[in-house]
Amino acid sequence: MANTAANTRREESFTEKAKDTAGNVIDKAKQAASTVAEKAKDIASAAGDKADTAVSSVGSGMQSLAGTIRDKAPSGGVLGGAASGVANALESSGRYIEEQGLSGMADDMTTLIRRHPIPAVLIGVGLGYLLARMTRS
């Protein structure tokens, strides 16, 4: 009988230790998951900042190119008019890209797709077809 009581106490002690160990493992897993989530959020934020900086740089470069076209192109005639039109388009596009950034452009694209869903789907199908043709050959 004494042997049975001792065995029962050992089993209870073992069970308690197993529960404590399992609880510790769960806590450490939660901490590790939290740390990984924080690191992922930091990396995503840094990538977003770099992308916004790159987009802003592209917009600035487009505006600079517009100025160069204006300086180098003839001032009159058909060629001058075409160069002026291209420069104006580059400058306004560059300003839009620089001011809006990726999030602004994504919002505008979402609004455009919501206003015109059928043409958006047709464009998507067409682009998918072209990409499939390009990758197949």
Secondary structure by P-SEA (a helix, b strand, c coil): caaaaaaaaaaaaaaaaaaaaaaaaaaaaaaaaaaaaaaaaaaaaaaaaaaaaaaaaaaaaaaaaaaaaaaccccccaaaaaaaaaaaaaaaaaaaaaaccaaaaaaaaaaaaaacaaaaaaaaaaaaaaaaaaaac
